[in-house]
Amino acid sequence: MAFTIINQSRELSRAERAALFVNHSQSIKDCDGQTLIVTAVCEYEKENASGDAVHLMGFLLDDGTAVTTSSPTVMRSFNEIVDSLGIDTAEENIPLRVISGVTKSGRTYFDVEYDSTLG
């Protein structure tokens, strides 16, 4: 499957690229309630089984693993956190807490917030 990097917080090592693109990274929904220590971020497009491009954001974590999401809500919240707090994603680790909720229509959604207890 082909992928195209749109934006990355810094140059990624081979191991980091493997965690994002080759190995099976976790989905953000599998991390509900957890705080993730993000060491690098990569926005990219990946071709799905139907050949369509899917926009993704991958978070590399302090333990060498990766978590990915296609959620516009998570991507928007992450960018708002970085922008509003003036975080340099190339230099700083970012503590993100994964949260979830239920919409009025009963669908579960996921989001992230800055974990100020660690930052």
DSSP file with accessible surface (Angstrom, degrees, kcal/mol):
  #  RESIDUE AA STRUCTURE BP1 BP2  ACC     N-H-->O    O-->H-N    N-H-->O    O-->H-N    TCO  KAPPA ALPHA  PHI   PSI    X-CA   Y-CA   Z-CA
    1    1 A M              0   0  143      0, 0.0     2,-0.2     0, 0.0    48,-0.1   0.000 360.0 360.0 360.0 133.5    0.0    0.0    0.0
    2    2 A A        -     0   0   59     46,-0.1    45,-2.4    44,-0.0     2,-0.3  -0.489 360.0-173.9 -83.6 149.6    1.3    3.4   -1.0
    3    3 A F  E     -A   46   0A  84     43,-0.2     2,-0.4    -2,-0.2    43,-0.2  -0.982  12.7-154.3-141.2 154.9    1.6    6.3    1.4
    4    4 A T  E     -A   45   0A  91     41,-2.6    41,-2.4    -2,-0.3     2,-0.4  -0.992  18.2-133.4-130.5 123.1    2.5   10.0    1.1
    5    5 A I  E     +A   44   0A  61     -2,-0.4    39,-0.3    39,-0.2     3,-0.1  -0.623  23.4 177.7 -76.6 128.0    3.8   12.0    4.0
    6    6 A I  E     -     0   0A  83     37,-2.8     2,-0.3    -2,-0.4    38,-0.2   0.822  67.6 -10.6 -94.8 -44.2    2.0   15.4    4.2
    7    7 A N  E     -A   43   0A  95     36,-1.8    36,-3.4     3,-0.0    -1,-0.4  -0.976  59.3-173.8-158.2 140.5    3.7   16.8    7.3
    8    8 A Q  E     -A   42   0A  50     -2,-0.3    34,-0.2    34,-0.2     3,-0.1  -0.993  28.9-132.8-140.1 148.7    6.0   15.5   10.0
    9    9 A S  S    S-     0   0   18     32,-2.7     2,-0.3    -2,-0.3    33,-0.1   0.750  87.4 -16.2 -72.5 -24.0    7.3   17.1   13.2
   10   10 A R  S    S-     0   0   77     31,-0.3     2,-0.2    79,-0.0    -1,-0.2  -0.958  92.7 -62.1-164.8 171.4   10.9   16.0   12.5
   11   11 A E        -     0   0  145     -2,-0.3     2,-0.4    -3,-0.1    -2,-0.0  -0.465  57.0-135.6 -64.7 133.1   12.8   13.5   10.4
   12   12 A L        -     0   0    4     -2,-0.2    -1,-0.1     1,-0.1     2,-0.0  -0.747   9.2-128.4 -97.4 140.0   11.8   10.0   11.3
   13   13 A S     >  -     0   0   56     -2,-0.4     4,-2.6     1,-0.1     5,-0.2  -0.270  31.6-102.7 -74.0 169.5   14.2    7.1   11.8
   14   14 A R  H  > S+     0   0  199      1,-0.2     4,-2.4     2,-0.2     5,-0.2   0.917 124.0  50.9 -59.6 -43.9   13.8    3.8   10.0
   15   15 A A  H  > S+     0   0   73      1,-0.2     4,-2.2     2,-0.2    -1,-0.2   0.892 110.7  49.0 -63.0 -38.9   12.4    2.2   13.2
   16   16 A E  H  > S+     0   0   38      2,-0.2     4,-1.9     1,-0.2    -2,-0.2   0.907 110.6  49.5 -68.5 -41.3    9.9    5.1   13.6
   17   17 A R  H  X>S+     0   0   91     -4,-2.6     4,-3.4     1,-0.2     5,-0.6   0.906 110.5  51.7 -62.8 -39.0    8.8    4.8   10.0
   18   18 A A  I  X>S+     0   0   27     -4,-2.4     5,-3.3    -5,-0.2     4,-1.6   0.923 106.9  53.1 -62.6 -42.6    8.3    1.0   10.5
   19   19 A A  I  <5S+     0   0    9     -4,-2.2    47,-0.2     1,-0.2    -1,-0.2   0.893 119.4  35.0 -60.6 -37.0    6.2    1.7   13.6
   20   20 A L  I  <5S+     0   0    3     -4,-1.9     5,-0.3    -5,-0.1    -2,-0.2   0.908 133.0  19.6 -81.8 -45.7    3.9    4.0   11.6
   21   21 A F  I  <5S+     0   0   21     -4,-3.4    -3,-0.2    -5,-0.2    -2,-0.2   0.696 130.1  28.2-106.7 -23.3    3.8    2.4    8.2
   22   22 A V  I  <<S+     0   0  107     -4,-1.6    -3,-0.2    -5,-0.6    -4,-0.1   0.825 107.1  60.1-108.7 -52.8    4.9   -1.2    8.3
   23   23 A N  S   <S-     0   0   98     -5,-3.3     2,-1.1    -6,-0.1     0, 0.0  -0.287  97.4 -95.1 -73.9 166.2    4.0   -2.6   11.7
   24   24 A H        -     0   0  191     -3,-0.0    42,-0.1    -2,-0.0    -1,-0.1  -0.717  45.7-160.7 -87.2 100.8    0.5   -2.7   13.0
   25   25 A S        -     0   0   33     -2,-1.1    42,-0.2    -5,-0.3     2,-0.1  -0.407  23.3-100.9 -76.7 158.8    0.1    0.5   15.0
   26   26 A Q  E     -b   67   0A  80     40,-2.0    42,-2.8    -2,-0.1     2,-0.3  -0.448  31.5-118.5 -75.1 154.7   -2.7    0.9   17.5
   27   27 A S  E >   -b   68   0A  36     40,-0.2     3,-1.6    -2,-0.1     4,-0.3  -0.637  22.4-118.9 -87.4 149.9   -5.8    2.8   16.8
   28   28 A I  G >  S+     0   0    5     40,-1.9     3,-2.0     1,-0.3    -1,-0.1   0.859 113.4  63.8 -57.1 -32.5   -6.5    5.8   19.0
   29   29 A K  G >  S+     0   0  122      1,-0.3     3,-0.8     2,-0.2    -1,-0.3   0.759  93.9  61.1 -68.1 -19.4   -9.8    4.2   20.1
   30   30 A D  G <  S+     0   0   93     -3,-1.6    -1,-0.3     1,-0.2    -2,-0.2   0.508 100.8  56.5 -79.7  -4.6   -7.8    1.4   21.7
   31   31 A C  G X  S+     0   0    0     -3,-2.0     3,-2.5    -4,-0.3    67,-0.4   0.158  71.6 152.4-112.8  16.1   -6.2    4.0   24.0
   32   32 A D  T <  S+     0   0   74     -3,-0.8    67,-0.2     1,-0.3     3,-0.1  -0.216  73.4  11.9 -53.2 128.2   -9.3    5.4   25.5
   33   33 A G  T 3  S+     0   0   58     65,-2.3    -1,-0.3     1,-0.3     2,-0.2   0.315 104.2 115.4  87.4  -8.3   -8.5    6.8   29.0
   34   34 A Q    <   -     0   0   92     -3,-2.5    64,-2.7    63,-0.0     2,-0.5  -0.591  63.1-130.7 -93.9 155.0   -4.8    6.5   28.6
   35   35 A T  E     -C   97   0A  49     62,-0.2     2,-0.4    -2,-0.2    62,-0.3  -0.926  23.7-158.1-101.8 127.0   -2.2    9.3   28.5
   36   36 A L  E     -C   96   0A   6     60,-3.6    60,-3.1    -2,-0.5     2,-0.9  -0.888  11.7-143.4-105.5 134.1    0.2    9.0   25.6
   37   37 A I  E     -C   95   0A  41     -2,-0.4    25,-1.7    58,-0.2     2,-0.5  -0.860  23.1-155.7 -97.9 103.6    3.6   10.7   25.6
   38   38 A V  E     +CD  94  61A   1     56,-2.8    56,-2.5    -2,-0.9    23,-0.2  -0.695  23.3 172.6 -87.4 124.2    4.0   11.8   22.0
   39   39 A T  E     +     0   0A  28     21,-3.1     2,-0.3    -2,-0.5    22,-0.2   0.606  69.9   6.2-104.1 -18.8    7.5   12.2   20.7
   40   40 A A  E     - D   0  60A   1     20,-1.2    20,-2.8    54,-0.1     2,-0.4  -0.975  61.8-149.9-160.4 156.0    6.8   12.9   17.0
   41   41 A V  E     - D   0  59A  12     -2,-0.3   -32,-2.7    18,-0.2     2,-0.4  -0.978   9.2-173.8-133.3 142.8    3.8   13.4   14.8
   42   42 A C  E     -AD   8  58A   0     16,-2.3    16,-3.2    -2,-0.4     2,-0.5  -0.977   9.3-160.0-140.9 123.1    3.3   12.5   11.1
   43   43 A E  E     +AD   7  57A  32    -36,-3.4   -37,-2.8    -2,-0.4   -36,-1.8  -0.882  31.6 152.4 -97.5 134.2    0.3   13.4    8.9
   44   44 A Y  E     -AD   5  56A   4     12,-2.5    12,-3.4    -2,-0.5     2,-0.4  -0.968  41.5-122.3-154.5 165.0    0.1   11.2    5.9
   45   45 A E  E     -AD   4  55A  78    -41,-2.4   -41,-2.6    -2,-0.3     2,-0.4  -0.951  26.6-171.2-113.4 138.5   -2.2    9.7    3.3
   46   46 A K  E     -AD   3  54A  62      8,-2.1     8,-2.4    -2,-0.4     2,-0.4  -0.983  25.5-117.5-130.7 142.4   -2.4    5.9    2.8
   47   47 A E  E     - D   0  53A  90    -45,-2.4     6,-0.2    -2,-0.4     2,-0.1  -0.622  30.7-147.9 -79.0 128.1   -4.2    4.0    0.1
   48   48 A N    >   -     0   0   53      4,-2.8     3,-2.1    -2,-0.4   -46,-0.1  -0.274  37.2 -85.6 -86.8-178.0   -6.9    1.7    1.5
   49   49 A A  T 3  S+     0   0   98      1,-0.3    -1,-0.1     2,-0.1    -2,-0.1   0.781 129.7  54.2 -61.3 -25.4   -7.9   -1.7    0.1
   50   50 A S  T 3  S-     0   0   97      2,-0.1    -1,-0.3     1,-0.0     3,-0.1   0.497 119.6-108.8 -86.2  -4.4  -10.3    0.1   -2.3
   51   51 A G  S <  S+     0   0   39     -3,-2.1     2,-0.3     1,-0.3    -2,-0.1   0.501  75.4 134.5  90.6   3.4   -7.5    2.3   -3.7
   52   52 A D        -     0   0   98      1,-0.1    -4,-2.8    -5,-0.0     2,-0.4  -0.632  59.4-114.4 -87.2 147.2   -8.8    5.4   -2.0
   53   53 A A  E     -D   47   0A  68     -2,-0.3     2,-0.5    -6,-0.2    -6,-0.2  -0.630  28.7-162.8 -81.6 132.1   -6.5    7.8   -0.2
   54   54 A V  E     -D   46   0A  46     -8,-2.4    -8,-2.1    -2,-0.4     2,-0.5  -0.970  15.8-132.3-117.2 128.9   -7.2    8.1    3.6
   55   55 A H  E     +D   45   0A  65     -2,-0.5     2,-0.3   -10,-0.2   -10,-0.2  -0.695  35.1 176.3 -82.0 126.9   -5.9   11.0    5.6
   56   56 A L  E     -D   44   0A  24    -12,-3.4   -12,-2.5    -2,-0.5     2,-0.4  -0.913  26.5-150.5-130.9 155.9   -4.2    9.8    8.8
   57   57 A M  E     -DE  43  69A   1     12,-2.5    12,-2.0    -2,-0.3     2,-0.4  -0.999  16.8-161.2-124.6 128.1   -2.3   11.2   11.7
   58   58 A G  E     -DE  42  68A   0    -16,-3.2   -16,-2.3    -2,-0.4     2,-0.5  -0.929   3.5-158.0-112.6 134.6    0.3    9.1   13.4
   59   59 A F  E     -DE  41  67A   0      8,-3.4     8,-2.3    -2,-0.4     2,-0.4  -0.958   7.9-150.7-109.7 120.9    1.7    9.7   16.9
   60   60 A L  E     -DE  40  66A   4    -20,-2.8   -21,-3.1    -2,-0.5   -20,-1.2  -0.786  21.8-146.8 -87.7 134.3    5.0    8.1   17.8
   61   61 A L  E >   -D   38   0A  12      4,-3.0     3,-2.2    -2,-0.4   -23,-0.2  -0.598  24.1-107.2-106.1 165.2    5.2    7.4   21.5
   62   62 A D  T 3  S+     0   0  101    -25,-1.7   -24,-0.1     1,-0.3    -1,-0.1   0.673 117.4  58.5 -65.2 -15.6    8.0    7.4   24.1
   63   63 A D  T 3  S-     0   0  108    -26,-0.2    -1,-0.3     2,-0.1     3,-0.1   0.351 120.7-104.6 -95.0   6.4    8.0    3.6   24.2
   64   64 A G  S <  S+     0   0   55     -3,-2.2    -2,-0.1     1,-0.3     2,-0.1   0.400  85.1 114.8  89.8  -3.2    8.7    3.3   20.4
   65   65 A T        -     0   0   58     -5,-0.0    -4,-3.0   -40,-0.0     2,-0.3  -0.387  55.4-133.5 -91.5 175.9    5.2    2.3   19.4
   66   66 A A  E     - E   0  60A   4    -47,-0.2   -40,-2.0    -6,-0.2     2,-0.4  -0.961  10.2-161.5-133.1 150.1    2.7    4.3   17.3
   67   67 A V  E     -bE  26  59A   0     -8,-2.3    -8,-3.4    -2,-0.3     2,-0.3  -0.995  16.4-166.6-127.9 133.5   -0.9    5.2   17.5
   68   68 A T  E     -bE  27  58A  22    -42,-2.8   -40,-1.9    -2,-0.4     2,-0.3  -0.859   7.5-177.5-122.3 159.5   -2.8    6.3   14.4
   69   69 A T  E     - E   0  57A   9    -12,-2.0   -12,-2.5    -2,-0.3    -2,-0.0  -0.993  26.7-167.1-150.7 149.8   -6.2    8.0   13.7
   70   70 A S        +     0   0   71     -2,-0.3   -15,-0.1   -14,-0.2    -1,-0.1   0.246  55.8 125.6-111.8   7.6   -8.3    9.1   10.8
   71   71 A S     >  -     0   0   26      1,-0.2     4,-2.3   -14,-0.1     5,-0.2  -0.523  50.8-157.7 -73.7 118.2  -10.5   11.1   13.1
   72   72 A P  H  > S+     0   0   89      0, 0.0     4,-2.7     0, 0.0     5,-0.2   0.858  95.0  58.4 -60.9 -32.1  -10.9   14.8   12.0
   73   73 A T  H  > S+     0   0   43      2,-0.2     4,-2.6     1,-0.2    39,-0.2   0.940 107.7  44.0 -62.8 -47.6  -11.8   15.6   15.7
   74   74 A V  H  > S+     0   0    0     36,-0.2     4,-2.8     2,-0.2     5,-0.2   0.934 115.0  49.2 -64.3 -44.7   -8.6   14.2   17.1
   75   75 A M  H  X S+     0   0   16     -4,-2.3     4,-2.4     2,-0.2    -2,-0.2   0.926 112.7  47.3 -61.9 -43.6   -6.5   15.9   14.4
   76   76 A R  H  X S+     0   0  129     -4,-2.7     4,-2.5     2,-0.2    -1,-0.2   0.937 113.2  48.2 -63.8 -45.8   -8.2   19.2   14.9
   77   77 A S  H  X S+     0   0   16     -4,-2.6     4,-2.6    -5,-0.2    -2,-0.2   0.919 110.8  51.0 -62.5 -42.9   -7.8   19.0   18.7
   78   78 A F  H  X S+     0   0    5     -4,-2.8     4,-2.6     1,-0.2     5,-0.2   0.949 111.8  46.7 -59.4 -48.3   -4.1   18.1   18.4
   79   79 A N  H  X S+     0   0   60     -4,-2.4     4,-2.6     1,-0.2     5,-0.2   0.882 111.8  51.3 -63.3 -37.2   -3.4   21.0   16.1
   80   80 A E  H  X S+     0   0  110     -4,-2.5     4,-2.8     2,-0.2     5,-0.3   0.905 110.3  49.5 -65.2 -41.2   -5.4   23.4   18.5
   81   81 A I  H  X S+     0   0   18     -4,-2.6     4,-2.1     2,-0.2     6,-0.3   0.955 113.8  45.0 -61.0 -50.1   -3.3   22.1   21.5
   82   82 A V  H  X>S+     0   0   17     -4,-2.6     5,-1.9    -5,-0.2     4,-0.7   0.935 118.3  43.1 -61.5 -46.5    0.0   22.6   19.6
   83   83 A D  H ><5S+     0   0  125     -4,-2.6     3,-0.6    -5,-0.2    -2,-0.2   0.937 115.7  45.6 -67.5 -47.0   -1.0   26.0   18.3
   84   84 A S  H 3<5S+     0   0   97     -4,-2.8    -1,-0.2     1,-0.2    -2,-0.2   0.826 119.5  40.5 -71.6 -29.2   -2.6   27.5   21.5
   85   85 A L  H 3<5S-     0   0   94     -4,-2.1    -1,-0.2    -5,-0.3    -2,-0.2   0.465 105.3-124.8 -96.5  -2.5    0.2   26.3   23.8
   86   86 A G  T <<5 +     0   0   60     -4,-0.7     2,-0.3    -3,-0.6    -3,-0.2   0.870  44.5 176.7  64.1  38.1    3.0   27.2   21.4
   87   87 A I      < -     0   0   16     -5,-1.9     2,-1.0    -6,-0.3    -1,-0.2  -0.592  29.2-141.6 -80.6 131.9    4.4   23.6   21.5
   88   88 A D    >>  -     0   0   79     -2,-0.3     4,-2.5     1,-0.2     3,-1.4  -0.820  12.8-164.1 -89.9 101.9    7.4   22.9   19.2
   89   89 A T  T 34 S+     0   0   34     -2,-1.0    -1,-0.2     1,-0.3   -80,-0.1   0.688  86.0  57.6 -65.8 -17.1    6.6   19.4   18.1
   90   90 A A  T 34 S+     0   0   37      1,-0.1    -1,-0.3   -50,-0.1   -79,-0.0   0.720 120.1  26.7 -82.0 -20.3   10.1   18.8   16.9
   91   91 A E  T <4 S+     0   0  151     -3,-1.4     2,-0.4     1,-0.1    -2,-0.2   0.654 111.2  64.0-115.1 -23.9   11.6   19.5   20.3
   92   92 A E     <  -     0   0   87     -4,-2.5     2,-0.3     2,-0.0    -1,-0.1  -0.852  67.3-130.6-115.1 144.5    9.0   18.7   23.0
   93   93 A N        -     0   0   95     -2,-0.4   -54,-0.2    -3,-0.0    -5,-0.1  -0.680  28.3-146.5 -82.0 143.8    7.2   15.5   24.1
   94   94 A I  E     -C   38   0A   3    -56,-2.5   -56,-2.8    -2,-0.3     2,-0.7  -0.948   2.9-145.9-121.4 117.2    3.5   16.1   24.3
   95   95 A P  E     -C   37   0A   7      0, 0.0    20,-2.6     0, 0.0     2,-0.5  -0.709  24.7-178.5 -83.5 114.3    1.3   14.4   27.0
   96   96 A L  E     -CF  36 114A   0    -60,-3.1   -60,-3.6    -2,-0.7     2,-0.5  -0.959  17.3-151.9-115.9 130.4   -2.1   13.7   25.4
   97   97 A R  E     -CF  35 113A  68     16,-3.3    16,-2.0    -2,-0.5     2,-0.5  -0.863  16.3-137.9 -97.7 129.7   -5.0   12.1   27.2
   98   98 A V  E     + F   0 112A   0    -64,-2.7   -65,-2.3    -2,-0.5     2,-0.3  -0.769  29.0 178.1 -88.3 127.6   -7.4   10.1   25.0
   99   99 A I  E     - F   0 111A  50     12,-2.6    12,-2.5    -2,-0.5     2,-0.3  -0.839  10.9-161.5-125.4 163.1  -11.0   10.7   25.9
  100  100 A S  E     + F   0 110A  51     -2,-0.3     2,-0.3    10,-0.2    10,-0.2  -0.934  10.1 171.0-140.4 164.6  -14.3    9.5   24.4
  101  101 A G  E     - F   0 109A  16      8,-1.8     8,-2.4    -2,-0.3     2,-0.4  -0.910  31.3-105.9-156.9-177.9  -17.9   10.5   24.5
  102  102 A V  E     - F   0 108A  98     -2,-0.3     6,-0.2     6,-0.2    -2,-0.0  -0.986  27.6-134.7-125.5 130.9  -21.2    9.7   22.9
  103  103 A T    >   -     0   0   53      4,-3.0     3,-2.2    -2,-0.4     6,-0.0  -0.250  34.3 -99.7 -73.5 169.6  -23.0   11.9   20.4
  104  104 A K  T 3  S+     0   0  222      1,-0.3    -1,-0.1     2,-0.1    -2,-0.0   0.810 126.1  56.4 -60.0 -27.9  -26.7   12.7   20.6
  105  105 A S  T 3  S-     0   0   99      2,-0.1    -1,-0.3     1,-0.0    -2,-0.0   0.411 123.6-105.1 -86.7   2.6  -27.3   10.0   18.0
  106  106 A G  S <  S+     0   0   51     -3,-2.2     2,-0.3     1,-0.3    -2,-0.1   0.523  73.3 138.7  91.7   5.9  -25.5    7.4   20.2
  107  107 A R        -     0   0  183      1,-0.0    -4,-3.0    -5,-0.0     2,-0.3  -0.666  51.5-126.3 -86.7 139.3  -22.2    7.1   18.3
  108  108 A T  E     -F  102   0A  81     -2,-0.3     2,-0.3    -6,-0.2    -6,-0.2  -0.651  30.0-173.1 -81.2 134.9  -19.0    6.9   20.3
  109  109 A Y  E     -F  101   0A  99     -8,-2.4    -8,-1.8    -2,-0.3     2,-0.3  -0.894  11.4-143.6-125.2 160.0  -16.4    9.5   19.4
  110  110 A F  E     +F  100   0A  42     -2,-0.3     2,-0.3   -10,-0.2   -10,-0.2  -0.917  22.0 163.8-123.6 150.8  -12.7    9.9   20.4
  111  111 A D  E     -F   99   0A  30    -12,-2.5   -12,-2.6    -2,-0.3     2,-0.3  -0.903  25.6-126.3-151.9 173.6  -10.7   13.0   21.1
  112  112 A V  E     -F   98   0A   5     -2,-0.3     2,-0.3   -14,-0.2   -14,-0.2  -0.958  17.4-173.0-128.7 151.6   -7.5   14.1   22.8
  113  113 A E  E     -F   97   0A  73    -16,-2.0   -16,-3.3    -2,-0.3     2,-0.3  -0.967  36.7 -96.2-138.0 155.0   -6.7   16.7   25.4
  114  114 A Y  E     -F   96   0A  66     -2,-0.3     2,-1.3   -18,-0.2   -18,-0.2  -0.537  32.4-137.0 -70.2 128.5   -3.5   18.0   26.8
  115  115 A D    >>  -     0   0    6    -20,-2.6     3,-1.7    -2,-0.3     4,-0.8  -0.711  22.8-177.4 -90.0  93.6   -2.6   16.2   30.1
  116  116 A S  T 34 S+     0   0   90     -2,-1.3    -1,-0.2     1,-0.3   -20,-0.0   0.649  73.6  73.4 -70.7 -11.2   -1.5   19.2   32.2
  117  117 A T  T 34 S+     0   0  110      1,-0.2    -1,-0.3     2,-0.1    -2,-0.1   0.740 110.4  30.8 -71.7 -20.6   -0.7   16.9   35.1
  118  118 A L  T <4        0   0  108     -3,-1.7    -2,-0.2   -23,-0.1    -1,-0.2   0.485 360.0 360.0-110.4 -11.7    2.4   15.7   33.1
  119  119 A G     <        0   0   66     -4,-0.8    -3,-0.1   -24,-0.1    -2,-0.1   0.317 360.0 360.0-107.1 360.0    3.2   18.9   31.1
